[in-house]
Amino acid sequence: MKKTLERTSKMSDIGDVTNALLKFRDERDWSQFHNAKDLAIALNIESSELLELFLWKSADEPDHERIKEELADVLAFALLIANKYNFDIKEIMLKKIEKNALKYPVSKAKGNAKKYTDL
């Protein structure tokens, strides 16, 4: 539990990160290109680039710096999509965790990777 708390305390405030991202975007006049469809496509492309780092390697082999860079790209597009729809990241994440807790009760899901329909 302590590691989780340490990691959480190191995370930057989502609002600050989103504001910095929007400032970066707006200084370049890129908002005009950021419709929901293209943001979703960009998110998919960036997640594929992250996935590519693991292709044909063990889970620990990829360069951690490159993982950070690709993960930042994935998160950036996710934040831009959330901003586009005025979603509250904290709220939607907590709701999703609640929903998953119902689908994956500890008594059935602990220690296995089966999909909830197979528990």
N, CA and C atoms as an extended XYZ file, in Angstrom:
357
Properties=species:S:1:pos:R:3:atomname:S:1:resname:S:1:resid:I:1 pbc="F F F"
N         0.819       -1.196        0.000 N   MET     1
C         0.000        0.000        0.000 CA  MET     1
C         0.863        1.260        0.000 C   MET     1
N         1.981        1.218        0.701 N   LYS     2
C         2.854        2.387        0.785 CA  LYS     2
C         3.353        2.824       -0.584 C   LYS     2
N         3.727        1.848       -1.456 N   LYS     3
C         4.208        2.199       -2.794 CA  LYS     3
C         3.131        2.939       -3.574 C   LYS     3
N         1.875        2.508       -3.463 N   THR     4
C         0.781        3.166       -4.163 CA  THR     4
C         0.662        4.608       -3.701 C   THR     4
N         0.728        4.850       -2.405 N   LEU     5
C         0.638        6.200       -1.879 CA  LEU     5
C         1.809        7.053       -2.347 C   LEU     5
N         3.007        6.477       -2.380 N   GLU     6
C         4.178        7.225       -2.843 CA  GLU     6
C         4.012        7.613       -4.304 C   GLU     6
N         3.564        6.681       -5.110 N   ARG     7
C         3.374        6.977       -6.535 CA  ARG     7
C         2.321        8.050       -6.726 C   ARG     7
N         1.220        7.967       -5.984 N   THR     8
C         0.156        8.946       -6.097 CA  THR     8
C         0.656       10.338       -5.726 C   THR     8
N         1.453       10.437       -4.693 N   SER     9
C         1.935       11.745       -4.261 CA  SER     9
C         2.904       12.346       -5.268 C   SER     9
N         3.521       11.540       -6.121 N   LYS    10
C         4.452       12.045       -7.123 CA  LYS    10
C         3.731       12.546       -8.379 C   LYS    10
N         2.498       12.129       -8.554 N   MET    11
C         1.765       12.517       -9.755 CA  MET    11
C         1.425       14.001       -9.712 C   MET    11
N         1.553       14.667      -10.849 N   SER    12
C         1.182       16.072      -10.942 CA  SER    12
C        -0.327       16.195      -10.981 C   SER    12
N        -0.810       17.341      -10.608 N   ASP    13
C        -2.238       17.593      -10.673 CA  ASP    13
C        -2.699       17.528      -12.128 C   ASP    13
N        -3.759       16.786      -12.382 N   ILE    14
C        -4.257       16.591      -13.742 CA  ILE    14
C        -4.649       17.929      -14.378 C   ILE    14
N        -5.234       18.802      -13.595 N   GLY    15
C        -5.625       20.115      -14.126 CA  GLY    15
C        -4.428       20.926      -14.583 C   GLY    15
N        -3.358       20.896      -13.816 N   ASP    16
C        -2.148       21.627      -14.202 CA  ASP    16
C        -1.560       21.061      -15.495 C   ASP    16
N        -1.544       19.752      -15.594 N   VAL    17
C        -1.007       19.113      -16.805 CA  VAL    17
C        -1.879       19.465      -18.008 C   VAL    17
N        -3.189       19.375      -17.835 N   THR    18
C        -4.101       19.706      -18.929 CA  THR    18
C        -3.931       21.158      -19.356 C   THR    18
N        -3.835       22.068      -18.397 N   ASN    19
C        -3.657       23.486      -18.733 CA  ASN    19
C        -2.349       23.733      -19.487 C   ASN    19
N        -1.275       23.076      -19.074 N   ALA    20
C         0.002       23.215      -19.784 CA  ALA    20
C        -0.113       22.679      -21.205 C   ALA    20
N        -0.811       21.576      -21.359 N   LEU    21
C        -1.020       20.976      -22.676 CA  LEU    21
C        -1.848       21.896      -23.570 C   LEU    21
N        -2.904       22.475      -23.022 N   LEU    22
C        -3.746       23.389      -23.797 CA  LEU    22
C        -2.984       24.650      -24.184 C   LEU    22
N        -2.160       25.158      -23.281 N   LYS    23
C        -1.334       26.333      -23.588 CA  LYS    23
C        -0.381       26.019      -24.743 C   LYS    23
N         0.274       24.861      -24.669 N   PHE    24
C         1.181       24.417      -25.732 CA  PHE    24
C         0.435       24.350      -27.062 C   PHE    24
N        -0.744       23.724      -27.028 N   ARG    25
C        -1.552       23.582      -28.248 CA  ARG    25
C        -1.973       24.939      -28.791 C   ARG    25
N        -2.489       25.792      -27.918 N   ASP    26
C        -3.030       27.074      -28.363 CA  ASP    26
C        -1.949       28.020      -28.885 C   ASP    26
N        -0.749       27.958      -28.317 N   GLU    27
C         0.348       28.790      -28.808 CA  GLU    27
C         0.699       28.440      -30.260 C   GLU    27
N         0.394       27.235      -30.658 N   ARG    28
C         0.706       26.769      -32.015 CA  ARG    28
C        -0.512       26.788      -32.937 C   ARG    28
N        -1.644       27.242      -32.406 N   ASP    29
C        -2.902       27.292      -33.159 CA  ASP    29
C        -3.286       25.919      -33.709 C   ASP    29
N        -3.137       24.900      -32.875 N   TRP    30
C        -3.456       23.534      -33.287 CA  TRP    30
C        -4.864       23.105      -32.905 C   TRP    30
N        -5.556       23.923      -32.150 N   SER    31
C        -6.915       23.561      -31.731 CA  SER    31
C        -7.800       23.258      -32.945 C   SER    31
N        -7.553       23.977      -34.039 N   GLN    32
C        -8.344       23.790      -35.258 CA  GLN    32
C        -8.259       22.361      -35.807 C   GLN    32
N        -7.213       21.638      -35.451 N   PHE    33
C        -7.027       20.269      -35.934 CA  PHE    33
C        -7.517       19.221      -34.941 C   PHE    33
N        -7.914       19.674      -33.762 N   HIS    34
C        -8.209       18.751      -32.673 CA  HIS    34
C        -9.693       18.457      -32.510 C   HIS    34
N       -10.298       17.952      -33.574 N   ASN    35
C       -11.667       17.472      -33.427 CA  ASN    35
C       -11.615       16.099      -32.751 C   ASN    35
N       -12.733       15.666      -32.214 N   ALA    36
C       -12.765       14.428      -31.429 CA  ALA    36
C       -12.290       13.215      -32.242 C   ALA    36
N       -12.689       13.139      -33.497 N   LYS    37
C       -12.291       11.999      -34.332 CA  LYS    37
C       -10.780       11.933      -34.490 C   LYS    37
N       -10.174       13.048      -34.843 N   ASP    38
C        -8.731       13.045      -35.067 CA  ASP    38
C        -7.944       12.849      -33.768 C   ASP    38
N        -8.464       13.361      -32.662 N   LEU    39
C        -7.813       13.113      -31.378 CA  LEU    39
C        -7.858       11.627      -31.025 C   LEU    39
N        -9.003       10.994      -31.292 N   ALA    40
C        -9.122        9.557      -31.012 CA  ALA    40
C        -8.185        8.748      -31.911 C   ALA    40
N        -8.071        9.141      -33.154 N   ILE    41
C        -7.148        8.451      -34.069 CA  ILE    41
C        -5.704        8.637      -33.585 C   ILE    41
N        -5.359        9.862      -33.213 N   ALA    42
C        -4.007       10.135      -32.724 CA  ALA    42
C        -3.720        9.327      -31.459 C   ALA    42
N        -4.707        9.215      -30.577 N   LEU    43
C        -4.544        8.410      -29.367 CA  LEU    43
C        -4.243        6.961      -29.728 C   LEU    43
N        -4.958        6.440      -30.694 N   ASN    44
C        -4.737        5.059      -31.129 CA  ASN    44
C        -3.348        4.890      -31.728 C   ASN    44
N        -2.925        5.814      -32.529 N   ILE    45
C        -1.600        5.741      -33.150 CA  ILE    45
C        -0.509        5.785      -32.077 C   ILE    45
N        -0.648        6.696      -31.134 N   GLU    46
C         0.359        6.804      -30.073 CA  GLU    46
C         0.376        5.565      -29.186 C   GLU    46
N        -0.795        4.994      -28.916 N   SER    47
C        -0.816        3.768      -28.110 CA  SER    47
C        -0.174        2.616      -28.873 C   SER    47
N        -0.306        2.618      -30.188 N   SER    48
C         0.370        1.602      -31.000 CA  SER    48
C         1.884        1.784      -30.961 C   SER    48
N         2.333        3.035      -30.947 N   GLU    49
C         3.771        3.290      -30.840 CA  GLU    49
C         4.305        2.822      -29.486 C   GLU    49
N         3.514        2.982      -28.447 N   LEU    50
C         3.893        2.457      -27.126 CA  LEU    50
C         3.964        0.938      -27.177 C   LEU    50
N         2.979        0.332      -27.754 N   LEU    51
C         2.930       -1.123      -27.867 CA  LEU    51
C         4.105       -1.668      -28.677 C   LEU    51
N         4.488       -0.949      -29.703 N   GLU    52
C         5.595       -1.383      -30.554 CA  GLU    52
C         6.907       -1.529      -29.777 C   GLU    52
N         7.065       -0.740      -28.739 N   LEU    53
C         8.290       -0.826      -27.929 CA  LEU    53
C         8.450       -2.197      -27.273 C   LEU    53
N         7.349       -2.915      -27.097 N   PHE    54
C         7.375       -4.216      -26.437 CA  PHE    54
C         7.416       -5.386      -27.420 C   PHE    54
N         7.228       -5.097      -28.693 N   LEU    55
C         7.166       -6.151      -29.705 CA  LEU    55
C         8.453       -6.970      -29.746 C   LEU    55
N         8.306       -8.261      -29.639 N   TRP    56
C         9.393       -9.233      -29.704 CA  TRP    56
C        10.379       -9.104      -28.543 C   TRP    56
N         9.926       -8.547      -27.428 N   LYS    57
C        10.800       -8.378      -26.266 CA  LYS    57
C        10.089       -8.889      -25.023 C   LYS    57
N        10.870       -9.134      -23.990 N   SER    58
C        10.254       -9.427      -22.703 CA  SER    58
C         9.725       -8.101      -22.131 C   SER    58
N         8.897       -8.189      -21.129 N   ALA    59
C         8.266       -6.990      -20.570 CA  ALA    59
C         9.266       -5.979      -20.017 C   ALA    59
N        10.436       -6.430      -19.603 N   ASP    60
C        11.419       -5.523      -19.007 CA  ASP    60
C        12.481       -5.014      -19.990 C   ASP    60
N        12.465       -5.492      -21.208 N   GLU    61
C        13.501       -5.114      -22.177 CA  GLU    61
C        13.398       -3.709      -22.752 C   GLU    61
N        12.213       -3.180      -23.019 N   PRO    62
C        12.152       -1.887      -23.698 CA  PRO    62
C        12.830       -0.767      -22.906 C   PRO    62
N        13.298        0.223      -23.626 N   ASP    63
C        13.945        1.391      -23.061 CA  ASP    63
C        12.908        2.196      -22.266 C   ASP    63
N        13.151        2.373      -20.991 N   HIS    64
C        12.178        3.047      -20.133 CA  HIS    64
C        11.969        4.509      -20.515 C   HIS    64
N        12.978        5.168      -21.032 N   GLU    65
C        12.826        6.557      -21.462 CA  GLU    65
C        11.871        6.645      -22.654 C   GLU    65
N        11.989        5.705      -23.569 N   ARG    66
C        11.080        5.700      -24.728 CA  ARG    66
C         9.660        5.368      -24.288 C   ARG    66
N         9.529        4.481      -23.296 N   ILE    67
C         8.199        4.169      -22.763 CA  ILE    67
C         7.575        5.437      -22.183 C   ILE    67
N         8.354        6.190      -21.416 N   LYS    68
C         7.845        7.434      -20.833 CA  LYS    68
C         7.367        8.401      -21.913 C   LYS    68
N         8.156        8.526      -22.981 N   GLU    69
C         7.795        9.454      -24.052 CA  GLU    69
C         6.504        9.048      -24.744 C   GLU    69
N         6.384        7.767      -25.076 N   GLU    70
C         5.170        7.304      -25.759 CA  GLU    70
C         3.962        7.355      -24.829 C   GLU    70
N         4.168        7.017      -23.565 N   LEU    71
C         3.080        7.094      -22.596 CA  LEU    71
C         2.609        8.536      -22.431 C   LEU    71
N         3.537        9.480      -22.426 N   ALA    72
C         3.166       10.894      -22.350 CA  ALA    72
C         2.310       11.297      -23.541 C   ALA    72
N         2.650       10.812      -24.728 N   ASP    73
C         1.842       11.105      -25.917 CA  ASP    73
C         0.436       10.533      -25.777 C   ASP    73
N         0.338        9.296      -25.295 N   VAL    74
C        -0.972        8.654      -25.088 CA  VAL    74
C        -1.798        9.479      -24.099 C   VAL    74
N        -1.182        9.819      -22.985 N   LEU    75
C        -1.898       10.579      -21.956 CA  LEU    75
C        -2.299       11.964      -22.462 C   LEU    75
N        -1.435       12.583      -23.249 N   ALA    76
C        -1.744       13.914      -23.781 CA  ALA    76
C        -3.008       13.870      -24.636 C   ALA    76
N        -3.098       12.895      -25.530 N   PHE    77
C        -4.290       12.824      -26.374 CA  PHE    77
C        -5.528       12.427      -25.577 C   PHE    77
N        -5.372       11.593      -24.564 N   ALA    78
C        -6.500       11.252      -23.700 CA  ALA    78
C        -7.001       12.498      -22.966 C   ALA    78
N        -6.074       13.306      -22.467 N   LEU    79
C        -6.469       14.543      -21.779 CA  LEU    79
C        -7.136       15.532      -22.731 C   LEU    79
N        -6.652       15.601      -23.954 N   LEU    80
C        -7.272       16.496      -24.937 CA  LEU    80
C        -8.690       16.046      -25.289 C   LEU    80
N        -8.902       14.744      -25.371 N   ILE    81
C       -10.256       14.233      -25.636 CA  ILE    81
C       -11.166       14.556      -24.450 C   ILE    81
N       -10.683       14.331      -23.250 N   ALA    82
C       -11.475       14.642      -22.060 CA  ALA    82
C       -11.818       16.134      -22.019 C   ALA    82
N       -10.850       16.977      -22.354 N   ASN    83
C       -11.082       18.406      -22.389 CA  ASN    83
C       -12.124       18.777      -23.447 C   ASN    83
N       -12.048       18.133      -24.591 N   LYS    84
C       -12.971       18.393      -25.699 CA  LYS    84
C       -14.426       18.199      -25.254 C   LYS    84
N       -14.651       17.178      -24.426 N   TYR    85
C       -16.000       16.864      -23.962 CA  TYR    85
C       -16.278       17.401      -22.558 C   TYR    85
N       -15.341       18.177      -22.026 N   ASN    86
C       -15.478       18.747      -20.692 CA  ASN    86
C       -15.710       17.666      -19.630 C   ASN    86
N       -15.005       16.542      -19.768 N   PHE    87
C       -15.085       15.459      -18.795 CA  PHE    87
C       -14.155       15.751      -17.628 C   PHE    87
N       -14.586       15.374      -16.449 N   ASP    88
C       -13.762       15.465      -15.249 CA  ASP    88
C       -13.016       14.137      -15.126 C   ASP    88
N       -11.707       14.169      -15.331 N   ILE    89
C       -10.892       12.951      -15.344 CA  ILE    89
C       -11.049       12.167      -14.043 C   ILE    89
N       -10.937       12.846      -12.931 N   LYS    90
C       -11.058       12.160      -11.642 CA  LYS    90
C       -12.412       11.468      -11.529 C   LYS    90
N       -13.458       12.168      -11.879 N   GLU    91
C       -14.808       11.614      -11.789 CA  GLU    91
C       -14.987       10.389      -12.688 C   GLU    91
N       -14.568       10.489      -13.943 N   ILE    92
C       -14.799        9.353      -14.844 CA  ILE    92
C       -13.927        8.157      -14.470 C   ILE    92
N       -12.733        8.420      -13.962 N   MET    93
C       -11.872        7.307      -13.538 CA  MET    93
C       -12.442        6.610      -12.310 C   MET    93
N       -12.887        7.376      -11.329 N   LEU    94
C       -13.454        6.759      -10.128 CA  LEU    94
C       -14.727        5.989      -10.446 C   LEU    94
N       -15.555        6.524      -11.343 N   LYS    95
C       -16.773        5.799      -11.756 CA  LYS    95
C       -16.411        4.489      -12.454 C   LYS    95
N       -15.382        4.519      -13.288 N   LYS    96
C       -14.960        3.303      -13.995 CA  LYS    96
C       -14.416        2.270      -13.016 C   LYS    96
N       -13.665        2.713      -12.031 N   ILE    97
C       -13.149        1.789      -11.016 CA  ILE    97
C       -14.311        1.155      -10.257 C   ILE    97
N       -15.321        1.953       -9.918 N   GLU    98
C       -16.513        1.420       -9.239 CA  GLU    98
C       -17.205        0.369      -10.100 C   GLU    98
N       -17.383        0.692      -11.362 N   LYS    99
C       -18.035       -0.230      -12.303 CA  LYS    99
C       -17.242       -1.533      -12.415 C   LYS    99
N       -15.918       -1.403      -12.524 N   ASN   100
C       -15.070       -2.600      -12.629 CA  ASN   100
C       -15.085       -3.412      -11.342 C   ASN   100
N       -15.216       -2.750      -10.208 N   ALA   101
C       -15.286       -3.466       -8.934 CA  ALA   101
C       -16.517       -4.367       -8.886 C   ALA   101
N       -17.599       -3.925       -9.495 N   LEU   102
C       -18.809       -4.755       -9.556 CA  LEU   102
C       -18.630       -5.929      -10.527 C   LEU   102
N       -17.966       -5.666      -11.638 N   LYS   103
C       -17.737       -6.725      -12.634 CA  LYS   103
C       -16.677       -7.717      -12.184 C   LYS   103
N       -15.734       -7.251      -11.397 N   TYR   104
C       -14.615       -8.078      -10.947 CA  TYR   104
C       -14.534       -8.113       -9.415 C   TYR   104
N       -15.493       -8.766       -8.758 N   PRO   105
C       -15.420       -8.819       -7.293 CA  PRO   105
C       -14.161       -9.572       -6.856 C   PRO   105
N       -13.557       -9.113       -5.787 N   VAL   106
C       -12.323       -9.708       -5.284 CA  VAL   106
C       -12.492      -11.210       -5.092 C   VAL   106
N       -13.643      -11.618       -4.582 N   SER   107
C       -13.868      -13.040       -4.298 CA  SER   107
C       -13.761      -13.920       -5.539 C   SER   107
N       -14.021      -13.345       -6.710 N   LYS   108
C       -13.956      -14.128       -7.949 CA  LYS   108
C       -12.727      -13.808       -8.802 C   LYS   108
N       -12.257      -12.562       -8.737 N   ALA   109
C       -11.224      -12.114       -9.672 CA  ALA   109
C        -9.805      -12.161       -9.119 C   ALA   109
N        -9.656      -12.237       -7.823 N   LYS   110
C        -8.320      -12.156       -7.234 CA  LYS   110
C        -7.419      -13.281       -7.748 C   LYS   110
N        -6.285      -12.880       -8.300 N   GLY   111
C        -5.280      -13.847       -8.720 CA  GLY   111
C        -5.477      -14.451      -10.094 C   GLY   111
N        -6.507      -14.012      -10.847 N   ASN   112
C        -6.625      -14.542      -12.204 CA  ASN   112
C        -6.918      -13.398      -13.178 C   ASN   112
N        -6.681      -13.663      -14.441 N   ALA   113
C        -6.812      -12.638      -15.470 CA  ALA   113
C        -8.000      -12.884      -16.388 C   ALA   113
N        -8.963      -13.668      -15.917 N   LYS   114
C       -10.136      -13.948      -16.760 CA  LYS   114
C       -11.001      -12.716      -16.904 C   LYS   114
N       -11.645      -12.606      -18.060 N   LYS   115
C       -12.596      -11.557      -18.290 CA  LYS   115
C       -13.802      -11.781      -17.383 C   LYS   115
N       -14.475      -10.694      -16.997 N   TYR   116
C       -15.578      -10.809      -16.045 CA  TYR   116
C       -16.669      -11.771      -16.509 C   TYR   116
N       -16.833      -11.912      -17.812 N   THR   117
C       -17.861      -12.837      -18.310 CA  THR   117
C       -17.471      -14.293      -18.097 C   THR   117
N       -16.212      -14.535      -17.795 N   ASP   118
C       -15.732      -15.907      -17.584 CA  ASP   118
C       -15.458      -16.229      -16.121 C   ASP   118
N       -15.753      -15.316      -15.220 N   LEU   119
C       -15.499      -15.571      -13.789 CA  LEU   119
C       -16.545      -16.499      -13.208 C   LEU   119
